[in-house]
Amino acid sequence: GSEVPAGSGTAPPTSHQQEVSGNRYLPGVRRRRPMTNHESLIDGYLGSPVADVGLDHSSGLRSLAWLGVPPPMKGPVWRLLCDLLPPTLSRRDEEHARRVIQYSDLVRRYGVVG
């Protein structure tokens, strides 16, 4: 059976339902194939109003990440799993913008590392 992310209310689309040309992770880049069921489940967690990150390795987004994360989804998934973004979808853009400013300030203050 298909898993339903907590709080989403509906199951994520299956690979047959997924829009082939849409790619919200790489805007302007067309998808070459439909999403797999695994990708659809991850996408469902990322699009959920409150992502179930999972406190252990047996539930939520964390359990799916153990099976692999497609390259276009790695950034948002790992930011959620490392608590760099809040699980609440409505707060993610604001928090990401705040962290970009914070990072820029640190680079300006201490110089570029690398």
Residue pairs with C-beta under 8 A, 6 or more apart in sequence:
2 11
2 12
2 14
2 37
2 41
3 11
3 41
4 10
4 11
4 12
4 44
5 12
5 41
5 44
5 45
5 48
5 51
5 52
5 60
5 61
6 48
6 50
6 52
6 60
7 48
7 49
7 50
7 52
8 44
8 47
8 48
8 49
11 44
12 40
12 41
12 43
12 44
12 45
12 47
13 35
13 40
13 43
13 44
14 37
14 40
15 34
15 35
15 36
15 37
15 39
15 40
16 34
18 34
18 35
18 40
19 31
20 30
20 31
20 33
20 34
21 30
21 31
22 31
23 29
23 30
23 31
23 72
25 72
25 73
25 75
25 76
26 72
35 43
38 64
38 67
38 68
39 70
39 73
41 64
42 61
42 64
42 65
42 69
42 70
42 73
42 77
43 73
45 51
45 52
45 60
45 61
45 64
46 61
46 73
46 76
46 77
46 80
47 89
48 89
49 88
49 89
49 90
50 87
50 88
50 89
51 60
51 61
51 80
51 87
51 89
52 59
52 60
52 61
52 87
53 60
53 61
53 62
53 80
53 81
53 87
54 60
54 61
54 62
54 63
55 62
56 62
57 63
57 66
61 77
61 80
61 81
62 81
65 77
65 78
65 81
69 77
69 78
76 85
78 84
79 85
79 96
80 87
84 99
85 92
85 95
85 96
86 92
86 95
107 113
